[in-house]
Amino acid sequence: MEYTPKEEFMNQSQFAKRWLVSRQYISKLARRGHIPKLGGLVDTVLADAFMKRNGIGVLNIPLDPVRREQFLKRLELRSGV
């Protein structure tokens, strides 16, 4: 299985589309410290966990089992940090 760092970080617009919310809302969450960012990019694994935990938006993750498994592994690694 190949690691795909491309999905690990994305800009606010991409992340907003991923959750079907506005970019402005993601910006607001980032300013408040709820959405972790690194160098202007959203850390999708931790941000996805926040969005799911708080019931915000609708996650738009591909149904491909390989990509889903990669996401879950990254989430598990990050939650241990």
PDB file with SEQRES, HELIX, SHEET and CRYST1 records, atoms N, CA, C and O in Angstrom:
SEQRES   1 A   81  MET GLU TYR THR PRO LYS GLU GLU PHE MET ASN GLN SER          
SEQRES   2 A   81  GLN PHE ALA LYS ARG TRP LEU VAL SER ARG GLN TYR ILE          
SEQRES   3 A   81  SER LYS LEU ALA ARG ARG GLY HIS ILE PRO LYS LEU GLY          
SEQRES   4 A   81  GLY LEU VAL ASP THR VAL LEU ALA ASP ALA PHE MET LYS          
SEQRES   5 A   81  ARG ASN GLY ILE GLY VAL LEU ASN ILE PRO LEU ASP PRO          
SEQRES   6 A   81  VAL ARG ARG GLU GLN PHE LEU LYS ARG LEU GLU LEU ARG          
SEQRES   7 A   81  SER GLY VAL                                                  
HELIX    1 AA1 PRO A    5  GLU A    7  5                                   3    
HELIX    2 AA2 GLN A   12  TRP A   19  1                                   8    
HELIX    3 AA3 ARG A   23  ARG A   31  1                                   9    
HELIX    4 AA4 THR A   44  ASN A   54  1                                  11    
HELIX    5 AA5 PRO A   65  SER A   79  1                                  15    
SHEET    1 AA1 3 PHE A   9  MET A  10  0                                        
SHEET    2 AA1 3 LEU A  41  ASP A  43 -1                                        
SHEET    3 AA1 3 LYS A  37  LEU A  38 -1                                        
CRYST1    1.000    1.000    1.000  90.00  90.00  90.00 P 1           1          
ATOM      1  N   MET A   1       0.842  -1.177   0.000  1.00  0.00           N  
ATOM      2  CA  MET A   1       0.000   0.000   0.000  1.00  0.00           C  
ATOM      3  C   MET A   1       0.886   1.238   0.000  1.00  0.00           C  
ATOM      4  O   MET A   1       1.843   1.313   0.771  1.00  0.00           O  
ATOM      5  N   GLU A   2       0.586   2.187  -0.836  1.00  0.00           N  
ATOM      6  CA  GLU A   2       1.405   3.383  -0.982  1.00  0.00           C  
ATOM      7  C   GLU A   2       0.828   4.551  -0.198  1.00  0.00           C  
ATOM      8  O   GLU A   2      -0.381   4.781  -0.196  1.00  0.00           O  
ATOM      9  N   TYR A   3       1.705   5.278   0.464  1.00  0.00           N  
ATOM     10  CA  TYR A   3       1.314   6.447   1.247  1.00  0.00           C  
ATOM     11  C   TYR A   3       1.130   7.641   0.322  1.00  0.00           C  
ATOM     12  O   TYR A   3       1.972   7.894  -0.540  1.00  0.00           O  
ATOM     13  N   THR A   4       0.038   8.377   0.492  1.00  0.00           N  
ATOM     14  CA  THR A   4      -0.231   9.521  -0.376  1.00  0.00           C  
ATOM     15  C   THR A   4      -0.301  10.797   0.453  1.00  0.00           C  
ATOM     16  O   THR A   4      -1.365  11.138   0.971  1.00  0.00           O  
ATOM     17  N   PRO A   5       0.827  11.514   0.586  1.00  0.00           N  
ATOM     18  CA  PRO A   5       0.838  12.719   1.407  1.00  0.00           C  
ATOM     19  C   PRO A   5      -0.009  13.848   0.835  1.00  0.00           C  
ATOM     20  O   PRO A   5      -0.331  14.796   1.551  1.00  0.00           O  
ATOM     21  N   LYS A   6      -0.370  13.767  -0.423  1.00  0.00           N  
ATOM     22  CA  LYS A   6      -1.173  14.799  -1.067  1.00  0.00           C  
ATOM     23  C   LYS A   6      -2.483  15.038  -0.312  1.00  0.00           C  
ATOM     24  O   LYS A   6      -2.946  16.175  -0.223  1.00  0.00           O  
ATOM     25  N   GLU A   7      -3.072  13.992   0.221  1.00  0.00           N  
ATOM     26  CA  GLU A   7      -4.351  14.112   0.912  1.00  0.00           C  
ATOM     27  C   GLU A   7      -4.184  14.492   2.375  1.00  0.00           C  
ATOM     28  O   GLU A   7      -5.166  14.795   3.053  1.00  0.00           O  
ATOM     29  N   GLU A   8      -2.957  14.479   2.864  1.00  0.00           N  
ATOM     30  CA  GLU A   8      -2.731  14.764   4.267  1.00  0.00           C  
ATOM     31  C   GLU A   8      -2.908  16.254   4.584  1.00  0.00           C  
ATOM     32  O   GLU A   8      -3.356  16.608   5.674  1.00  0.00           O  
ATOM     33  N   PHE A   9      -2.563  17.106   3.648  1.00  0.00           N  
ATOM     34  CA  PHE A   9      -2.713  18.546   3.811  1.00  0.00           C  
ATOM     35  C   PHE A   9      -3.404  19.117   2.586  1.00  0.00           C  
ATOM     36  O   PHE A   9      -3.141  18.682   1.465  1.00  0.00           O  
ATOM     37  N   MET A  10      -4.290  20.091   2.790  1.00  0.00           N  
ATOM     38  CA  MET A  10      -4.940  20.761   1.671  1.00  0.00           C  
ATOM     39  C   MET A  10      -5.267  22.189   2.089  1.00  0.00           C  
ATOM     40  O   MET A  10      -5.298  22.509   3.277  1.00  0.00           O  
ATOM     41  N   ASN A  11      -5.508  23.037   1.103  1.00  0.00           N  
ATOM     42  CA  ASN A  11      -5.839  24.415   1.450  1.00  0.00           C  
ATOM     43  C   ASN A  11      -7.269  24.492   1.990  1.00  0.00           C  
ATOM     44  O   ASN A  11      -8.022  23.519   1.936  1.00  0.00           O  
ATOM     45  N   GLN A  12      -7.623  25.663   2.509  1.00  0.00           N  
ATOM     46  CA  GLN A  12      -8.925  25.806   3.151  1.00  0.00           C  
ATOM     47  C   GLN A  12     -10.080  25.594   2.185  1.00  0.00           C  
ATOM     48  O   GLN A  12     -11.105  25.029   2.567  1.00  0.00           O  
ATOM     49  N   SER A  13      -9.935  26.031   0.952  1.00  0.00           N  
ATOM     50  CA  SER A  13     -11.002  25.852  -0.036  1.00  0.00           C  
ATOM     51  C   SER A  13     -11.251  24.373  -0.321  1.00  0.00           C  
ATOM     52  O   SER A  13     -12.395  23.922  -0.386  1.00  0.00           O  
ATOM     53  N   GLN A  14     -10.167  23.633  -0.490  1.00  0.00           N  
ATOM     54  CA  GLN A  14     -10.301  22.198  -0.746  1.00  0.00           C  
ATOM     55  C   GLN A  14     -10.940  21.488   0.440  1.00  0.00           C  
ATOM     56  O   GLN A  14     -11.798  20.621   0.272  1.00  0.00           O  
ATOM     57  N   PHE A  15     -10.511  21.868   1.641  1.00  0.00           N  
ATOM     58  CA  PHE A  15     -11.068  21.233   2.837  1.00  0.00           C  
ATOM     59  C   PHE A  15     -12.546  21.578   2.989  1.00  0.00           C  
ATOM     60  O   PHE A  15     -13.340  20.729   3.394  1.00  0.00           O  
ATOM     61  N   ALA A  16     -12.919  22.810   2.669  1.00  0.00           N  
ATOM     62  CA  ALA A  16     -14.325  23.217   2.740  1.00  0.00           C  
ATOM     63  C   ALA A  16     -15.167  22.396   1.769  1.00  0.00           C  
ATOM     64  O   ALA A  16     -16.270  21.970   2.110  1.00  0.00           O  
ATOM     65  N   LYS A  17     -14.652  22.173   0.563  1.00  0.00           N  
ATOM     66  CA  LYS A  17     -15.377  21.355  -0.419  1.00  0.00           C  
ATOM     67  C   LYS A  17     -15.501  19.913   0.064  1.00  0.00           C  
ATOM     68  O   LYS A  17     -16.517  19.256  -0.160  1.00  0.00           O  
ATOM     69  N   ARG A  18     -14.459  19.432   0.727  1.00  0.00           N  
ATOM     70  CA  ARG A  18     -14.450  18.060   1.247  1.00  0.00           C  
ATOM     71  C   ARG A  18     -15.592  17.863   2.242  1.00  0.00           C  
ATOM     72  O   ARG A  18     -16.177  16.782   2.305  1.00  0.00           O  
ATOM     73  N   TRP A  19     -15.917  18.910   3.029  1.00  0.00           N  
ATOM     74  CA  TRP A  19     -16.952  18.803   4.053  1.00  0.00           C  
ATOM     75  C   TRP A  19     -18.245  19.513   3.662  1.00  0.00           C  
ATOM     76  O   TRP A  19     -19.190  19.550   4.450  1.00  0.00           O  
ATOM     77  N   LEU A  20     -18.298  20.069   2.472  1.00  0.00           N  
ATOM     78  CA  LEU A  20     -19.487  20.765   1.965  1.00  0.00           C  
ATOM     79  C   LEU A  20     -19.905  21.928   2.867  1.00  0.00           C  
ATOM     80  O   LEU A  20     -21.084  22.101   3.175  1.00  0.00           O  
ATOM     81  N   VAL A  21     -18.916  22.719   3.280  1.00  0.00           N  
ATOM     82  CA  VAL A  21     -19.154  23.949   4.030  1.00  0.00           C  
ATOM     83  C   VAL A  21     -18.403  25.079   3.327  1.00  0.00           C  
ATOM     84  O   VAL A  21     -17.665  24.828   2.374  1.00  0.00           O  
ATOM     85  N   SER A  22     -18.579  26.307   3.782  1.00  0.00           N  
ATOM     86  CA  SER A  22     -17.916  27.429   3.122  1.00  0.00           C  
ATOM     87  C   SER A  22     -16.455  27.563   3.564  1.00  0.00           C  
ATOM     88  O   SER A  22     -16.083  27.138   4.658  1.00  0.00           O  
ATOM     89  N   ARG A  23     -15.653  28.150   2.708  1.00  0.00           N  
ATOM     90  CA  ARG A  23     -14.255  28.411   3.032  1.00  0.00           C  
ATOM     91  C   ARG A  23     -14.163  29.365   4.214  1.00  0.00           C  
ATOM     92  O   ARG A  23     -13.277  29.238   5.059  1.00  0.00           O  
ATOM     93  N   GLN A  24     -15.082  30.317   4.266  1.00  0.00           N  
ATOM     94  CA  GLN A  24     -15.080  31.292   5.348  1.00  0.00           C  
ATOM     95  C   GLN A  24     -15.293  30.605   6.708  1.00  0.00           C  
ATOM     96  O   GLN A  24     -14.692  30.992   7.710  1.00  0.00           O  
ATOM     97  N   TYR A  25     -16.138  29.603   6.722  1.00  0.00           N  
ATOM     98  CA  TYR A  25     -16.392  28.875   7.958  1.00  0.00           C  
ATOM     99  C   TYR A  25     -15.141  28.122   8.404  1.00  0.00           C  
ATOM    100  O   TYR A  25     -14.818  28.098   9.591  1.00  0.00           O  
ATOM    101  N   ILE A  26     -14.442  27.512   7.460  1.00  0.00           N  
ATOM    102  CA  ILE A  26     -13.196  26.802   7.773  1.00  0.00           C  
ATOM    103  C   ILE A  26     -12.164  27.797   8.289  1.00  0.00           C  
ATOM    104  O   ILE A  26     -11.429  27.500   9.231  1.00  0.00           O  
ATOM    105  N   SER A  27     -12.108  28.960   7.683  1.00  0.00           N  
ATOM    106  CA  SER A  27     -11.182  30.003   8.131  1.00  0.00           C  
ATOM    107  C   SER A  27     -11.491  30.413   9.566  1.00  0.00           C  
ATOM    108  O   SER A  27     -10.578  30.597  10.371  1.00  0.00           O  
ATOM    109  N   LYS A  28     -12.752  30.555   9.881  1.00  0.00           N  
ATOM    110  CA  LYS A  28     -13.189  30.914  11.231  1.00  0.00           C  
ATOM    111  C   LYS A  28     -12.766  29.834  12.234  1.00  0.00           C  
ATOM    112  O   LYS A  28     -12.258  30.153  13.309  1.00  0.00           O  
ATOM    113  N   LEU A  29     -12.973  28.566  11.887  1.00  0.00           N  
ATOM    114  CA  LEU A  29     -12.580  27.472  12.773  1.00  0.00           C  
ATOM    115  C   LEU A  29     -11.063  27.440  12.969  1.00  0.00           C  
ATOM    116  O   LEU A  29     -10.577  27.154  14.063  1.00  0.00           O  
ATOM    117  N   ALA A  30     -10.320  27.737  11.899  1.00  0.00           N  
ATOM    118  CA  ALA A  30      -8.854  27.752  11.989  1.00  0.00           C  
ATOM    119  C   ALA A  30      -8.382  28.889  12.888  1.00  0.00           C  
ATOM    120  O   ALA A  30      -7.477  28.698  13.701  1.00  0.00           O  
ATOM    121  N   ARG A  31      -8.984  30.068  12.753  1.00  0.00           N  
ATOM    122  CA  ARG A  31      -8.615  31.207  13.595  1.00  0.00           C  
ATOM    123  C   ARG A  31      -8.872  30.925  15.066  1.00  0.00           C  
ATOM    124  O   ARG A  31      -8.123  31.384  15.928  1.00  0.00           O  
ATOM    125  N   ARG A  32      -9.916  30.180  15.353  1.00  0.00           N  
ATOM    126  CA  ARG A  32     -10.254  29.840  16.738  1.00  0.00           C  
ATOM    127  C   ARG A  32      -9.420  28.683  17.270  1.00  0.00           C  
ATOM    128  O   ARG A  32      -9.494  28.352  18.453  1.00  0.00           O  
ATOM    129  N   GLY A  33      -8.618  28.061  16.390  1.00  0.00           N  
ATOM    130  CA  GLY A  33      -7.744  26.977  16.818  1.00  0.00           C  
ATOM    131  C   GLY A  33      -8.362  25.597  16.786  1.00  0.00           C  
ATOM    132  O   GLY A  33      -7.764  24.641  17.279  1.00  0.00           O  
ATOM    133  N   HIS A  34      -9.548  25.475  16.213  1.00  0.00           N  
ATOM    134  CA  HIS A  34     -10.207  24.170  16.144  1.00  0.00           C  
ATOM    135  C   HIS A  34      -9.670  23.317  14.998  1.00  0.00           C  
ATOM    136  O   HIS A  34      -9.616  22.091  15.094  1.00  0.00           O  
ATOM    137  N   ILE A  35      -9.277  23.977  13.922  1.00  0.00           N  
ATOM    138  CA  ILE A  35      -8.747  23.284  12.740  1.00  0.00           C  
ATOM    139  C   ILE A  35      -7.237  23.503  12.714  1.00  0.00           C  
ATOM    140  O   ILE A  35      -6.794  24.641  12.557  1.00  0.00           O  
ATOM    141  N   PRO A  36      -6.433  22.446  12.864  1.00  0.00           N  
ATOM    142  CA  PRO A  36      -4.978  22.612  12.859  1.00  0.00           C  
ATOM    143  C   PRO A  36      -4.451  22.912  11.459  1.00  0.00           C  
ATOM    144  O   PRO A  36      -4.880  22.312  10.474  1.00  0.00           O  
ATOM    145  N   LYS A  37      -3.511  23.853  11.393  1.00  0.00           N  
ATOM    146  CA  LYS A  37      -2.907  24.223  10.113  1.00  0.00           C  
ATOM    147  C   LYS A  37      -1.389  24.162  10.236  1.00  0.00           C  
ATOM    148  O   LYS A  37      -0.826  24.336  11.317  1.00  0.00           O  
ATOM    149  N   LEU A  38      -0.754  23.914   9.118  1.00  0.00           N  
ATOM    150  CA  LEU A  38       0.698  23.895   9.042  1.00  0.00           C  
ATOM    151  C   LEU A  38       1.107  24.641   7.786  1.00  0.00           C  
ATOM    152  O   LEU A  38       0.839  24.183   6.675  1.00  0.00           O  
ATOM    153  N   GLY A  39       1.743  25.768   7.949  1.00  0.00           N  
ATOM    154  CA  GLY A  39       2.186  26.549   6.800  1.00  0.00           C  
ATOM    155  C   GLY A  39       1.051  26.997   5.904  1.00  0.00           C  
ATOM    156  O   GLY A  39       1.218  27.071   4.686  1.00  0.00           O  
ATOM    157  N   GLY A  40      -0.084  27.293   6.475  1.00  0.00           N  
ATOM    158  CA  GLY A  40      -1.226  27.744   5.688  1.00  0.00           C  
ATOM    159  C   GLY A  40      -2.106  26.627   5.157  1.00  0.00           C  
ATOM    160  O   GLY A  40      -3.164  26.892   4.587  1.00  0.00           O  
ATOM    161  N   LEU A  41      -1.688  25.386   5.336  1.00  0.00           N  
ATOM    162  CA  LEU A  41      -2.472  24.242   4.862  1.00  0.00           C  
ATOM    163  C   LEU A  41      -3.151  23.551   6.042  1.00  0.00           C  
ATOM    164  O   LEU A  41      -2.598  23.478   7.140  1.00  0.00           O  
ATOM    165  N   VAL A  42      -4.338  23.053   5.800  1.00  0.00           N  
ATOM    166  CA  VAL A  42      -5.111  22.353   6.825  1.00  0.00           C  
ATOM    167  C   VAL A  42      -4.596  20.925   6.961  1.00  0.00           C  
ATOM    168  O   VAL A  42      -4.409  20.231   5.962  1.00  0.00           O  
ATOM    169  N   ASP A  43      -4.370  20.491   8.191  1.00  0.00           N  
ATOM    170  CA  ASP A  43      -4.003  19.098   8.481  1.00  0.00           C  
ATOM    171  C   ASP A  43      -5.302  18.295   8.415  1.00  0.00           C  
ATOM    172  O   ASP A  43      -6.090  18.307   9.361  1.00  0.00           O  
ATOM    173  N   THR A  44      -5.522  17.610   7.316  1.00  0.00           N  
ATOM    174  CA  THR A  44      -6.825  16.987   7.063  1.00  0.00           C  
ATOM    175  C   THR A  44      -7.170  15.885   8.055  1.00  0.00           C  
ATOM    176  O   THR A  44      -8.341  15.714   8.394  1.00  0.00           O  
ATOM    177  N   VAL A  45      -6.193  15.143   8.522  1.00  0.00           N  
ATOM    178  CA  VAL A  45      -6.499  14.029   9.423  1.00  0.00           C  
ATOM    179  C   VAL A  45      -7.067  14.549  10.739  1.00  0.00           C  
ATOM    180  O   VAL A  45      -8.118  14.093  11.187  1.00  0.00           O  
ATOM    181  N   LEU A  46      -6.375  15.499  11.357  1.00  0.00           N  
ATOM    182  CA  LEU A  46      -6.855  16.049  12.625  1.00  0.00           C  
ATOM    183  C   LEU A  46      -8.102  16.906  12.430  1.00  0.00           C  
ATOM    184  O   LEU A  46      -9.009  16.890  13.261  1.00  0.00           O  
ATOM    185  N   ALA A  47      -8.142  17.652  11.333  1.00  0.00           N  
ATOM    186  CA  ALA A  47      -9.310  18.490  11.067  1.00  0.00           C  
ATOM    187  C   ALA A  47     -10.542  17.627  10.785  1.00  0.00           C  
ATOM    188  O   ALA A  47     -11.643  17.956  11.228  1.00  0.00           O  
ATOM    189  N   ASP A  48     -10.363  16.529  10.055  1.00  0.00           N  
ATOM    190  CA  ASP A  48     -11.483  15.605   9.819  1.00  0.00           C  
ATOM    191  C   ASP A  48     -12.009  15.063  11.142  1.00  0.00           C  
ATOM    192  O   ASP A  48     -13.219  14.956  11.343  1.00  0.00           O  
ATOM    193  N   ALA A  49     -11.086  14.720  12.047  1.00  0.00           N  
ATOM    194  CA  ALA A  49     -11.495  14.195  13.349  1.00  0.00           C  
ATOM    195  C   ALA A  49     -12.317  15.239  14.105  1.00  0.00           C  
ATOM    196  O   ALA A  49     -13.322  14.900  14.730  1.00  0.00           O  
ATOM    197  N   PHE A  50     -11.898  16.505  14.054  1.00  0.00           N  
ATOM    198  CA  PHE A  50     -12.651  17.574  14.717  1.00  0.00           C  
ATOM    199  C   PHE A  50     -14.047  17.711  14.112  1.00  0.00           C  
ATOM    200  O   PHE A  50     -15.040  17.816  14.833  1.00  0.00           O  
ATOM    201  N   MET A  51     -14.109  17.707  12.793  1.00  0.00           N  
ATOM    202  CA  MET A  51     -15.394  17.883  12.106  1.00  0.00           C  
ATOM    203  C   MET A  51     -16.343  16.728  12.450  1.00  0.00           C  
ATOM    204  O   MET A  51     -17.526  16.955  12.706  1.00  0.00           O  
ATOM    205  N   LYS A  52     -15.833  15.505  12.455  1.00  0.00           N  
ATOM    206  CA  LYS A  52     -16.666  14.349  12.778  1.00  0.00           C  
ATOM    207  C   LYS A  52     -17.123  14.392  14.232  1.00  0.00           C  
ATOM    208  O   LYS A  52     -18.289  14.139  14.533  1.00  0.00           O  
ATOM    209  N   ARG A  53     -16.199  14.713  15.126  1.00  0.00           N  
ATOM    210  CA  ARG A  53     -16.507  14.740  16.555  1.00  0.00           C  
ATOM    211  C   ARG A  53     -17.593  15.764  16.869  1.00  0.00           C  
ATOM    212  O   ARG A  53     -18.408  15.552  17.766  1.00  0.00           O  
ATOM    213  N   ASN A  54     -17.606  16.876  16.130  1.00  0.00           N  
ATOM    214  CA  ASN A  54     -18.555  17.951  16.395  1.00  0.00           C  
ATOM    215  C   ASN A  54     -19.754  17.955  15.447  1.00  0.00           C  
ATOM    216  O   ASN A  54     -20.605  18.840  15.534  1.00  0.00           O  
ATOM    217  N   GLY A  55     -19.829  16.982  14.550  1.00  0.00           N  
ATOM    218  CA  GLY A  55     -20.985  16.859  13.669  1.00  0.00           C  
ATOM    219  C   GLY A  55     -21.160  18.027  12.713  1.00  0.00           C  
ATOM    220  O   GLY A  55     -22.281  18.472  12.463  1.00  0.00           O  
ATOM    221  N   ILE A  56     -20.046  18.524  12.177  1.00  0.00           N  
ATOM    222  CA  ILE A  56     -20.088  19.673  11.262  1.00  0.00           C  
ATOM    223  C   ILE A  56     -19.981  19.179   9.828  1.00  0.00           C  
ATOM    224  O   ILE A  56     -19.085  18.400   9.504  1.00  0.00           O  
ATOM    225  N   GLY A  57     -20.885  19.625   8.972  1.00  0.00           N  
ATOM    226  CA  GLY A  57     -20.794  19.315   7.551  1.00  0.00           C  
ATOM    227  C   GLY A  57     -21.037  17.850   7.237  1.00  0.00           C  
ATOM    228  O   GLY A  57     -21.464  17.073   8.092  1.00  0.00           O  
ATOM    229  N   VAL A  58     -20.758  17.494   6.004  1.00  0.00           N  
ATOM    230  CA  VAL A  58     -20.913  16.125   5.521  1.00  0.00           C  
ATOM    231  C   VAL A  58     -19.604  15.739   4.856  1.00  0.00           C  
ATOM    232  O   VAL A  58     -19.223  16.332   3.847  1.00  0.00           O  
ATOM    233  N   LEU A  59     -18.913  14.755   5.409  1.00  0.00           N  
ATOM    234  CA  LEU A  59     -17.618  14.336   4.891  1.00  0.00           C  
ATOM    235  C   LEU A  59     -17.752  13.721   3.503  1.00  0.00           C  
ATOM    236  O   LEU A  59     -18.613  12.875   3.261  1.00  0.00           O  
ATOM    237  N   ASN A  60     -16.898  14.156   2.615  1.00  0.00           N  
ATOM    238  CA  ASN A  60     -16.919  13.693   1.240  1.00  0.00           C  
ATOM    239  C   ASN A  60     -15.655  12.871   0.976  1.00  0.00           C  
ATOM    240  O   ASN A  60     -14.797  13.286   0.197  1.00  0.00           O  
ATOM    241  N   ILE A  61     -15.539  11.697   1.630  1.00  0.00           N  
ATOM    242  CA  ILE A  61     -14.380  10.816   1.444  1.00  0.00           C  
ATOM    243  C   ILE A  61     -14.715   9.829   0.325  1.00  0.00           C  
ATOM    244  O   ILE A  61     -15.826   9.302   0.276  1.00  0.00           O  
ATOM    245  N   PRO A  62     -13.760   9.577  -0.575  1.00  0.00           N  
ATOM    246  CA  PRO A  62     -14.013   8.601  -1.643  1.00  0.00           C  
ATOM    247  C   PRO A  62     -14.351   7.228  -1.071  1.00  0.00           C  
ATOM    248  O   PRO A  62     -13.909   6.874   0.022  1.00  0.00           O  
ATOM    249  N   LEU A  63     -15.118   6.480  -1.802  1.00  0.00           N  
ATOM    250  CA  LEU A  63     -15.531   5.155  -1.348  1.00  0.00           C  
ATOM    251  C   LEU A  63     -14.492   4.075  -1.606  1.00  0.00           C  
ATOM    252  O   LEU A  63     -14.672   2.928  -1.198  1.00  0.00           O  
ATOM    253  N   ASP A  64     -13.400   4.438  -2.285  1.00  0.00           N  
ATOM    254  CA  ASP A  64     -12.343   3.484  -2.595  1.00  0.00           C  
ATOM    255  C   ASP A  64     -11.792   2.892  -1.288  1.00  0.00           C  
ATOM    256  O   ASP A  64     -11.308   3.642  -0.440  1.00  0.00           O  
ATOM    257  N   PRO A  65     -11.855   1.572  -1.108  1.00  0.00           N  
ATOM    258  CA  PRO A  65     -11.430   0.954   0.151  1.00  0.00           C  
ATOM    259  C   PRO A  65      -9.963   1.215   0.491  1.00  0.00           C  
ATOM    260  O   PRO A  65      -9.625   1.344   1.667  1.00  0.00           O  
ATOM    261  N   VAL A  66      -9.095   1.294  -0.499  1.00  0.00           N  
ATOM    262  CA  VAL A  66      -7.673   1.526  -0.239  1.00  0.00           C  
ATOM    263  C   VAL A  66      -7.465   2.916   0.345  1.00  0.00           C  
ATOM    264  O   VAL A  66      -6.752   3.076   1.336  1.00  0.00           O  
ATOM    265  N   ARG A  67      -8.086   3.918  -0.265  1.00  0.00           N  
ATOM    266  CA  ARG A  67      -7.943   5.288   0.222  1.00  0.00           C  
ATOM    267  C   ARG A  67      -8.605   5.453   1.594  1.00  0.00           C  
ATOM    268  O   ARG A  67      -8.098   6.192   2.438  1.00  0.00           O  
ATOM    269  N   ARG A  68      -9.711   4.784   1.817  1.00  0.00           N  
ATOM    270  CA  ARG A  68     -10.379   4.843   3.118  1.00  0.00           C  
ATOM    271  C   ARG A  68      -9.475   4.242   4.193  1.00  0.00           C  
ATOM    272  O   ARG A  68      -9.354   4.798   5.285  1.00  0.00           O  
ATOM    273  N   GLU A  69      -8.839   3.109   3.887  1.00  0.00           N  
ATOM    274  CA  GLU A  69      -7.940   2.465   4.841  1.00  0.00           C  
ATOM    275  C   GLU A  69      -6.741   3.358   5.150  1.00  0.00           C  
ATOM    276  O   GLU A  69      -6.310   3.436   6.301  1.00  0.00           O  
ATOM    277  N   GLN A  70      -6.201   4.030   4.138  1.00  0.00           N  
ATOM    278  CA  GLN A  70      -5.090   4.956   4.357  1.00  0.00           C  
ATOM    279  C   GLN A  70      -5.507   6.080   5.295  1.00  0.00           C  
ATOM    280  O   GLN A  70      -4.756   6.452   6.196  1.00  0.00           O  
ATOM    281  N   PHE A  71      -6.698   6.620   5.087  1.00  0.00           N  
ATOM    282  CA  PHE A  71      -7.200   7.693   5.942  1.00  0.00           C  
ATOM    283  C   PHE A  71      -7.312   7.221   7.386  1.00  0.00           C  
ATOM    284  O   PHE A  71      -6.885   7.924   8.303  1.00  0.00           O  
ATOM    285  N   LEU A  72      -7.881   6.039   7.595  1.00  0.00           N  
ATOM    286  CA  LEU A  72      -8.059   5.526   8.947  1.00  0.00           C  
ATOM    287  C   LEU A  72      -6.723   5.263   9.637  1.00  0.00           C  
ATOM    288  O   LEU A  72      -6.595   5.482  10.841  1.00  0.00           O  
ATOM    289  N   LYS A  73      -5.724   4.794   8.881  1.00  0.00           N  
ATOM    290  CA  LYS A  73      -4.400   4.577   9.457  1.00  0.00           C  
ATOM    291  C   LYS A  73      -3.760   5.896   9.864  1.00  0.00           C  
ATOM    292  O   LYS A  73      -3.159   5.990  10.934  1.00  0.00           O  
ATOM    293  N   ARG A  74      -3.884   6.921   9.017  1.00  0.00           N  
ATOM    294  CA  ARG A  74      -3.323   8.235   9.357  1.00  0.00           C  
ATOM    295  C   ARG A  74      -4.025   8.804  10.583  1.00  0.00           C  
ATOM    296  O   ARG A  74      -3.381   9.407  11.442  1.00  0.00           O  
ATOM    297  N   LEU A  75      -5.335   8.619  10.673  1.00  0.00           N  
ATOM    298  CA  LEU A  75      -6.088   9.097  11.822  1.00  0.00           C  
ATOM    299  C   LEU A  75      -5.622   8.414  13.102  1.00  0.00           C  
ATOM    300  O   LEU A  75      -5.468   9.061  14.138  1.00  0.00           O  
ATOM    301  N   GLU A  76      -5.399   7.107  13.026  1.00  0.00           N  
ATOM    302  CA  GLU A  76      -4.939   6.363  14.187  1.00  0.00           C  
ATOM    303  C   GLU A  76      -3.539   6.822  14.624  1.00  0.00           C  
ATOM    304  O   GLU A  76      -3.282   6.972  15.818  1.00  0.00           O  
ATOM    305  N   LEU A  77      -2.646   7.043  13.667  1.00  0.00           N  
ATOM    306  CA  LEU A  77      -1.306   7.527  13.994  1.00  0.00           C  
ATOM    307  C   LEU A  77      -1.361   8.899  14.657  1.00  0.00           C  
ATOM    308  O   LEU A  77      -0.678   9.146  15.650  1.00  0.00           O  
ATOM    309  N   ARG A  78      -2.176   9.784  14.101  1.00  0.00           N  
ATOM    310  CA  ARG A  78      -2.248  11.160  14.618  1.00  0.00           C  
ATOM    311  C   ARG A  78      -2.918  11.227  15.980  1.00  0.00           C  
ATOM    312  O   ARG A  78      -2.546  12.058  16.809  1.00  0.00           O  
ATOM    313  N   SER A  79      -3.900  10.367  16.227  1.00  0.00           N  
ATOM    314  CA  SER A  79      -4.601  10.448  17.513  1.00  0.00           C  
ATOM    315  C   SER A  79      -3.691  10.030  18.664  1.00  0.00           C  
ATOM    316  O   SER A  79      -3.959  10.363  19.818  1.00  0.00           O  
ATOM    317  N   GLY A  80      -2.630   9.313  18.361  1.00  0.00           N  
ATOM    318  CA  GLY A  80      -1.661   8.914  19.380  1.00  0.00           C  
ATOM    319  C   GLY A  80      -0.633   9.994  19.678  1.00  0.00           C  
ATOM    320  O   GLY A  80       0.173   9.839  20.596  1.00  0.00           O  
ATOM    321  N   VAL A  81      -0.646  11.077  18.925  1.00  0.00           N  
ATOM    322  CA  VAL A  81       0.356  12.154  19.096  1.00  0.00           C  
ATOM    323  C   VAL A  81      -0.014  13.033  20.256  1.00  0.00           C  
ATOM    324  O   VAL A  81       0.700  13.989  20.558  1.00  0.00           O  
TER     325      VAL A  81                                                      
END                                                                             
